[in-house]
Amino acid sequence: MIQRPKQICLIYGGSGKHYAQIVAERIEREEEADRIPITVKLILEQILTGDMVGGLMDIVHDSDLFVIFMTAEDIGGPSESELKMRVRQNVLLEVGMALYAAGHKARDKLIFASDIENLNELELPSDLASFSIKAFNKQGFDTFCDELIEKIQRLLELQPHLNLLSNSNYYSNYKRLFSNRDSEIFSYSGRNQLQVILNHWLEDCQRINRFDQKVLFVLERLTFFPIFGRHQEFRDWLHQLQECVEISDHDDTGLHSEALTVLNLCLEHIESRTQPDSNSDEHTHLDIYRAFENVISKLSRYPSLNPVLKLCAHDYFGLACLKAYSFRRNPDLLKQAQKAFILCLETVPAQDANPGFWKGYLEYNLTRVHRELYRIEAGEEHAEAAERLAASAVLTRKKWIRISEYPSVFRNALSYEYFLARIEQIRLAQDRGKISPQWIAEQIERVLFEVDAYYAEGEVLHQFSEIQQTLEKLKG
């Protein structure tokens, strides 16, 4: 799963600048060659260009790993007879800040290195006695640098992102949706917590340098956008996100261009559905539908596609078909949507094995297709398929609200999608007319009771209010 690039903070003083620059250049070459999501910050170079203390604190707070060069720059000690070599005092200050930022993971996040082979000759604070300091030979620094780069990649679990958009073996682990940097989300409280999540995602996307990684970053999160509501703040956020993903001059052809088109169409579809009167602009929705047809035709020319790109293109084409059907009432549009969603389900297994986010959405959308086909064709096969898919979607979506790796407000918002699937089940039962009205009434009351429990949590109240209003209409 695409996350913001891992940030390496290089701390040094005096002659350590030489080593830090070599490491930074090596990491940048690795990023360029293998598209490894990593960035480097050299403390002195960064803080000298702005507010010293504020800049230093920002860098330390945002860093995932610290490499500290303990080079001998000064001499000091408790008395003249006990003088030893010393690192620069600013280095020790920055080490202290890094220790605080790393917390209980300090031993995994701080790497100490020194060009003093006999470390007994170096004066160090006793608080650092439990840390391992790797001594290297000045003439053999290149070999040491190789080992250091390998250790960094191992600690940060970095994977290359070569040919990302055409990598058909790409895998998304949605349980890792929230990275270590997002830990403050879990402790944040208040009605704006969902907005905090959006702010983090926007900031992370802005920090990604590579176009293809930006595209995948956004596409992987599309499935969650419905839970954030239909308010103006979300639309403003969508615009900022869209502006963030810009294609570079040397990437503006071929698959990069098609991927950007898919992303823009997906975001336009989402925005169109968030408008207060989203049903009024028929031309906009039909234009989106036709544009999806065109770009999917172009994508079919590529022998290998990233499954996330493929899923989003066909899933949102299916949604565009459903929206176009609401205007034109052409059954062929339903058949197109059905074909698109089935193709997505065939793509899903290797992509979404555990939480089943794609599966939960696709089965729900296929339920809607079969239910509508049943209503216009009265074919029992469509009703039975809809019931089967709806039952599976309900079970899958219920798992979403129990994912412990997600902050409670996020799980609470996901319950909205669970209730939508439950409502679709009830509507289908009403359409078929084979189940007693008493059973349907009991199901409505049961769902209303569940909604009340989540409503009390105080988040996304407008969405739960919509669910309650829909259920009250079903009762009538």
N, C-alpha and C positions, 0 to 999 in steps of 0.2 A: 504494500500500500504506500502511495506517495505521501510523505510527510514533508514538513519544512526541512531544508538542509541541516545536517548536524553542524554545529559550530565549534571549531577548535580555537581555544584562546592560548596564544603563545606569550608567556611571561618571561622577561629577561632583563638584564641590565648590563651596561658596558659592552664588553666583548661578546656577551651572549647574543647580541643582535646578529652577528655573523651566522651563528647556528640557527637562530630563529628564521632568518631569511631563507636559508637553504631548505629547511623543513617546509616553510610556506610555499616555496617554489615547487618542491616535490609534490606536495598535496594538490596544488593547482594543476600540475601536469597530469596527475592521476584523475582528477575531475574531468579534465579536457579529454583524456584518452578513453576513459571508461564511463563517463557521465555519472560518476559517483556523487551522490547528493551531499556535498560537504563544502563548508566555507572556512576561511581562516581569518582570525583577527590578531594582529600584532599589537599588543597593548600600547606601547609608546607611540607608534605611528598613528593609532586611532585617536588617543586622547589629546595629542598635541594639536589636533586640528579643531578642537571644540572645547566645550566645558569639561575641564579635567576630571573633577570628581564625578559629575553626573554621567559623563561618557564612560568612565571606568566602571561605574556601578551597572550601567546598562549592558556593557559587554560581558561582564562577569555573570550577571543574572541570566543572560540569554545563551550562555555557553554550555555545551554538553560534555566537554572534556578540556582539561587544562594540561599543557606541557610547560614545565618550569625549568629553565636553565639556571642552575646554581653555579655561576662562574665566580671566580675570585677577583673582586674588583677593589676591595679595601682591606685594611688590617685593623684589628681591634681585639679587645679582651679586658678582663677585670683588672689586670695590672700589666706593667711592662714585661714582666717575666712570663706572662701567659698569653702573649699576643698570637693570634692566629689569622689566617686568611678569612675574609668575610665577603658575603654577597652584598650587593647594593641594598640599602635599607628600603627603597621603594619596592624591591622585589618581595621582601618579607611582608610588607603591607599588602601587596596584591595577593600573595599566597594566603594571608589571613582572610581576605575577602573571598577567595576561591574556596577555602575550607568551609566558610559559612554558607556559601551558595550551594556547595555540593552536599552538605549535611551528612547524613549517615552513610552516604555512598561515596564519601571522600576518597577512600582507598581505591575505588574503581575509576574515579574521575580525575585524579591528580597523578600525573607522571612526572617524576623528578629525574633530572639528568645533570651530570657535572663533568667538566673536563679535568677535574682534579682527581687523579687516579687513587691517591691515598686520601680518603675522605676524613681521616682523623686530623688532617691539617686544616680542615674547614670548620669554622665556628658556626654552629647551627642552634636555633632555639630547641630546648628540650622537648617542646610539644611536637617536633617533627621526628623525634627519635624512633617512633613506631613505623615511619614511612620508609620504603625502600628507595634509595637514590642510586640510579644506574650510572656508574662511572664509565667514561669512554676515552679512548685515546684520540688526541686531536688529529693525528695523521690518519686515523681510521674512522673518521666521522661518517663518511659515505656508507660504510657497512653498518654502522650504528643507525644511521638514518633509515636504511632499508628495514631493519628490525623494528624501529619505532613506527614506521608507516604501517607495517603488518599488524603491530599491536593495536594501533588506533582503529584500523578497520575491523579487527576482531572484537574490540571492546564496544564499538558502536554498531556492530552487526551491519556494516555497510554492504550494499549490493550494487553492482553496476547496472546502469539503465541504458545500455546500448540498444539502438533500434527499438525504442520503447513502443512506438505506435504500431509497429508491425510484429511485436513479440506476442505470438499466439499462446505462449506458456505463462504469460503474466498472471500473477495471483494476488488477490486482495484479501487481506485479513481484517475484516471489519471489527473484530474485537479489539484491534489496536488503533481504532479510529482516533482515540484521544492519546496524545503522546505525553511524555513526562513533563514537557513544558506546560501542558494544559492542566497541571495538578491544581492550580488555584481555582479552576472552575468547580472542582469538587467541594471546595470549602466556601465558595461564594454563595450567598443567600439573597433572596429578593426576587421581585417579579421580572427583573431585567437579565436574569441569568442566561436565557436563550440568546439575547443580544450579545452577551459576553462571548458566547460560543461563536457566533457569527463574526465578531470582531477578531477573534483569534484566528479563525480560518482565513479571513481576508489578509491579515498581517502575515500569516504563514505563506499564503500564495504569493504575496508581494516579495517575499524573501527568496523564492525559487527563481533561479536564473534561466533555466532551460525551458524553452517554449513547450516541448512535448511533455515535460514533467508538470508544468502548470496546467495544461489541458487535462491530463489524467487526474491531477489533484482535484479539479473541479468536478469532472465527470464522476469520480468515485463518490462524491458527496451529494450528487443530484437526488439520489433516492430519499434523502432526508429533508430536502427543501420543503415539502408540503407541511411538515410539522411546525414550521416557523410562522404560519399564518398568512394573511392577505393584506397586511397593513402597509402604510406608506414607507415605514422604516425598512421593511424587508425589500421593497422595490428599489429604494435608494441603495441598499446594500448590493442588490443584484447588478445595478449599473456600475458600481465601483468594482465589483468582481470582474465584470465583462471588460472594463477598461484595463484591468490588471493583466489580462492575457493577450499580449500583443505579439504578433508574429514578426520575426526578424527578417531582414532583407534576404538573407541567404536561405531562409526556410519557407519562402512564400509560394512554393509550388508543390505539386504532388500530394502525398498523403498528409503533410502538414497543413496544406490549404483545406483539404477535405475535413480534417479533424477540427479545424477552427470553425468551419461552416456548421458541422454537427453541433459543436458547443454553443455557437450563437443561436442556432435554431432551438435547441433545448431551452436555453435561457429565455428566448422570446416567447416560447410556448408557456413556460412557467410564469413569466410576467403577465402574459395575456390572461391567465387564469386568476391572477391576483387582483385584477382590476375590479372595481365595485360593480360594473355592469359588463362582465366579461362575455356575456352572450350576445351583445349588440353588434360587435364588430365581425361580421361574417367574412368580410374580405380578408381581414388579417389572418384569421384561422385557415381559410382556404389557401392563402399564399404560403403559410407555413407548411401546410400539407403538401403542396406541389413542390416546394423547395426540398422537403425531406425525400420525396420520390426521386428527385434529381440527384441529390448527393448519395443516396443509397445505391443508385445505379452506378455512380462513379466508384463507390467503395467496393462494388462487386468485382472490379477489375484487379483488385489487389489479392494475390494468392494467400497472404497471411495478414491478419489483423489482431490488434490487441483486443481481448474479449470485452474489456470495459467499453472501448470505443464502439465495438460491434453491438453490444447490449444497448447502450444509450441511443445509438442511431435507430435501431429497430424498435425499441420500446417506445421512444418518443414519436416515432412515425406511427406506431399503433395508436397512441394517444391522440395524435393529430387526426387520424382516420376517424376515431370515435367522435371527436369534436366536429369534424366535417359532416359526419352522419347526422348530428343533431340539427344541422341546417338543411341538408339535402335529402335525408331519409332514403338514401340509396343503399340497399342491402349489400351491394358490392363493396362498399366502404367497410362494412362489418367483416366481410370475408378477408379484406386486406389486413384489418387489425388482427384478426384471428391468426392469420399466417405469420404476421410479424411477432406476436407474443409467443407463438409456439416455437418459432426459430430462436427466440431469446431463451426459452426454457431449455432448449437443446444446448445452448451455450453456457448455461448457468452452472452445472455441477462442479466443474473444476474451479470455478470462480467464487462460489458463494456457498461453501459446504456447510458451515456451522450456523451462524445466526439466520441464514436464509432470507436476507433482505430482498434480493432480486426475486427469489421464489415467491415470497409473500406478496409482493406487488404484482408480479406477472399473473399469478393465479387469481388474484382479485380482479385484475383487468380482464382476464379471460372469462371469469364468472359474469362480468357485465356484458361481454360480447354474446355469450351463450344465452343469457337471460333475455337479451333483446331479440336474438334470433328466434328464441322460443315464442316470444310475444308476437312476432310478425309471421312466423311459419307454423307455430303450434306443433313443432316437432319434439316428441318426447326425448329424443336423444340429446337435444340441446338442454332440456330441463335437467336431465340426469347428469350431464357433464357439468352444468352450472352448480348443482348441489354438491357434487364431488369436489370440485375446485374450491367452492366457498368454504366447505368444511376444512379442507387442508389449509387454506389461507388463514382461517381463524386460529387454528392450532399454531401455525408458524408465527403469526403476529403476536400471539399471546406470549411466546418465548422472548420476544423483543423487550418486553417490559420487565424482564427478570435478569437482564444482562448486567452483572455486577460491575463490569468494567466501565459502565457508562454512568455519568452523574445522574442523580435521581430526577432532576428536572427534565433531562433528555428522555429518560425512560417514561416519565409521566406524559410528556408530549407524544411519544410513540404510541401511547394507549389510544390516542385519537384514531390512528390507523386501524387498531384492533377493533374499535367500536364501529368504524365504517364497514368492516368485513362482517361484523355481527348484523348490522342493519341490512346488508345485502342478502344475508341468509333469510331474514324475516321477509323482505320484499319478495324474494323468490318463492317462499312458502305461500304468501298471499296470492301471487300470480297463479300458482298451480292449483290452489283451492282444494288440495287433498288432505290438508291438516286442519283440525278443528279450530275455530276462532278462539276458543278458550286457550289452546296451546300457544297460539300466536300472541295473545294478550299476556300470558304468563312470561313468554320470552321478552316481550317489550318491557314489562315491569322489572324483569331480572337485569336487563341491560341498563335500565334507568337507575337501578340500585347501584350497579357497578360504576356508572358515570358519576353519581353523587360522591362516591369515595374518592375519585380522582379530582373532581371539581373542588373538593375541600382543600386540595393541596395548594390552591391559589395561583396556579400557573395556566397560561393559555386559556383563560376563562372564556374568551369569545368562541373558541373552537368547541369547548364542551357545551357551551350554550347552543351552538348550532346542532350538536348531536341531540341534545334534549328536545329542541324544537322539532327536529326530524322525527324523533320517536313519538312525540305527542301527535304529530300529523298521522303517523302510522296507526295510532290508537283510534283515531277518528275514522 
